[in-house]
Amino acid sequence: MSDELTHFDEEGKAIMVEVGDKAPTQRMAIARGEVRMLEPTLSRILDGDFSKGDVLAVARIAGIMAAKKTPELIPLCHPLLLTSIAIEFIPYPGEGRIEIEARVRVTGNTGVEMEALTAVSGAALTIYDMCKAVDKGMEIHAIRLMEKHGGKSGTYLRDA
């Protein structure tokens, strides 16, 4: 792993990294995170018992939209023509938590790690927003990159 910070010039000023010389390749990133909540809150989500609607369906759309808006939220991210965004939810009844996984793909000059992380964040915040009336103590945890493929740096797999 390089210790070089790529988003600063030689004078220490923030820059958007030049990626125009890089060859477009297929790239993919997977990020995960979770929302912890009271068990009755999880049961209501799984039963579809919220007046605002289907919490996970809305959170899925929010995650997709968040990935697409990443360069508007993270100042030095490049706008990308994302080719695929998939959001999955894995509920853990009895543990009061839902794991969120985002898979983002692009054929381009730079990776989609930030888009995957932003997708998880947007989905998690939407779950919180839709359920906060009944469970203000929910917590968003462990948003992290699980793997990435493509580009000069190749494959990254988080240790289990």
C-alpha positions as CSV (number, residue, x, y, z in Angstrom):
1,M,0.0,0.0,0.0
2,S,1.3,3.5,-0.9
3,D,1.7,6.1,1.8
4,E,1.2,8.8,-0.8
5,L,-1.9,11.0,-0.4
6,T,-3.2,11.5,-3.9
7,H,-5.7,14.3,-3.3
8,F,-3.0,16.9,-2.6
9,D,-0.5,18.7,-4.8
10,E,3.1,19.2,-4.0
11,E,2.1,22.4,-2.1
12,G,-0.5,20.6,0.0
13,K,-3.5,22.1,-1.8
14,A,-6.5,19.8,-2.4
15,I,-6.9,18.6,-6.0
16,M,-9.1,16.3,-8.0
17,V,-6.8,13.5,-9.1
18,E,-6.1,13.3,-12.8
19,V,-7.5,10.0,-14.2
20,G,-7.7,10.9,-17.9
21,D,-4.5,8.9,-18.7
22,K,-5.8,5.8,-17.0
23,A,-7.3,3.1,-19.2
24,P,-11.0,2.4,-18.6
25,T,-11.5,-1.0,-17.0
26,Q,-14.3,-2.8,-15.3
27,R,-14.4,-2.0,-11.7
28,M,-16.5,-3.1,-8.8
29,A,-16.8,-2.4,-5.1
30,I,-18.7,-3.9,-2.3
31,A,-19.4,-2.1,1.0
32,R,-21.3,-3.1,4.1
33,G,-22.7,-1.5,7.2
34,E,-25.5,-2.1,9.7
35,V,-28.3,-0.5,11.6
36,R,-28.8,-1.7,15.1
37,M,-32.3,-1.2,16.7
38,L,-34.7,-2.6,19.2
39,E,-36.1,-6.0,18.3
40,P,-39.7,-4.6,18.0
41,T,-38.5,-2.1,15.5
42,L,-36.9,-4.8,13.4
43,S,-40.1,-6.8,13.6
44,R,-42.1,-3.9,12.4
45,I,-39.8,-3.3,9.5
46,L,-40.0,-7.0,8.4
47,D,-43.8,-7.0,8.9
48,G,-44.2,-3.8,6.8
49,D,-45.8,-2.1,9.8
50,F,-44.8,1.6,9.2
51,S,-47.2,4.2,8.0
52,K,-44.4,5.8,5.9
53,G,-44.3,2.7,3.7
54,D,-42.0,-0.2,3.0
55,V,-38.8,0.8,4.9
56,L,-36.4,-1.5,3.0
57,A,-37.8,-0.7,-0.4
58,V,-37.4,3.1,0.3
59,A,-33.9,2.5,1.8
60,R,-32.9,0.5,-1.3
61,I,-33.9,3.4,-3.6
62,A,-32.2,5.9,-1.3
63,G,-29.0,3.8,-1.4
64,I,-29.1,3.8,-5.2
65,M,-29.7,7.5,-5.4
66,A,-26.9,8.2,-2.9
67,A,-24.4,6.2,-5.0
68,K,-25.4,8.3,-8.0
69,K,-25.0,11.5,-6.1
70,T,-21.6,10.7,-4.6
71,P,-19.6,13.4,-6.4
72,E,-22.1,16.0,-5.2
73,L,-21.5,14.9,-1.6
74,I,-17.8,14.1,-1.5
75,P,-15.9,17.1,-3.0
76,L,-13.1,15.4,-4.9
77,C,-14.9,12.4,-6.3
78,H,-15.2,12.1,-10.0
79,P,-18.7,11.9,-11.6
80,L,-19.0,8.4,-13.0
81,L,-21.4,6.6,-15.4
82,L,-22.3,3.8,-13.0
83,T,-23.4,0.6,-14.8
84,S,-24.9,-1.2,-11.8
85,I,-25.9,-0.5,-8.2
86,A,-27.4,-3.3,-6.1
87,I,-28.5,-2.9,-2.5
88,E,-29.3,-5.9,-0.3
89,F,-30.6,-6.2,3.3
90,I,-29.8,-9.0,5.6
91,P,-32.0,-8.9,8.7
92,Y,-30.9,-10.6,11.9
93,P,-34.1,-11.3,14.0
94,G,-33.2,-11.9,17.6
95,E,-30.2,-9.5,17.3
96,G,-32.1,-6.4,16.4
97,R,-30.0,-5.4,13.4
98,I,-30.1,-5.2,9.6
99,E,-26.9,-5.5,7.6
100,I,-26.7,-3.5,4.4
101,E,-24.6,-4.5,1.4
102,A,-24.0,-2.3,-1.7
103,R,-22.4,-3.6,-4.9
104,V,-21.5,-0.9,-7.4
105,R,-20.0,-1.4,-10.9
106,V,-18.5,0.9,-13.5
107,T,-16.4,0.7,-16.7
108,G,-14.2,3.7,-16.2
109,N,-10.9,5.4,-15.3
110,T,-11.4,5.3,-11.5
111,G,-13.0,3.1,-8.9
112,V,-16.3,3.0,-7.2
113,E,-15.4,2.5,-3.6
114,M,-16.8,5.8,-2.5
115,E,-20.1,5.2,-4.4
116,A,-20.5,1.8,-2.6
117,L,-19.8,3.4,0.8
118,T,-22.2,6.3,0.1
119,A,-24.9,3.8,-1.0
120,V,-24.7,2.0,2.4
121,S,-24.7,5.3,4.2
122,G,-27.8,6.6,2.4
123,A,-29.7,3.3,2.9
124,A,-28.8,3.3,6.7
125,L,-29.8,6.9,7.2
126,T,-33.1,6.2,5.4
127,I,-33.8,3.3,7.7
128,Y,-33.1,5.6,10.7
129,D,-35.3,8.4,9.3
130,M,-38.3,6.1,8.6
131,C,-38.1,4.4,12.0
132,K,-37.0,7.2,14.3
133,A,-40.5,7.9,15.6
134,V,-40.5,4.5,17.3
135,D,-36.8,4.0,18.0
136,K,-34.6,7.1,18.4
137,G,-31.8,4.9,19.9
138,M,-31.0,3.2,16.6
139,E,-27.3,3.1,15.7
140,I,-25.5,3.0,12.4
141,H,-22.3,0.9,12.6
142,A,-19.3,-0.5,10.7
143,I,-19.6,1.1,7.3
144,R,-16.7,-0.3,5.5
145,L,-15.2,-1.4,2.2
146,M,-15.4,-5.2,1.9
147,E,-13.8,-5.6,-1.5
148,K,-12.9,-3.9,-4.7
149,H,-11.8,-5.1,-8.1
150,G,-10.2,-3.5,-11.1
151,G,-7.8,-0.7,-11.8
152,K,-4.1,-0.3,-11.2
153,S,-4.2,-1.4,-7.6
154,G,-6.1,-4.6,-8.5
155,T,-8.1,-6.5,-6.0
156,Y,-8.7,-5.7,-2.3
157,L,-10.4,-8.2,0.0
158,R,-11.1,-7.2,3.6
159,D,-9.9,-9.9,6.1
160,A,-12.9,-11.7,7.6
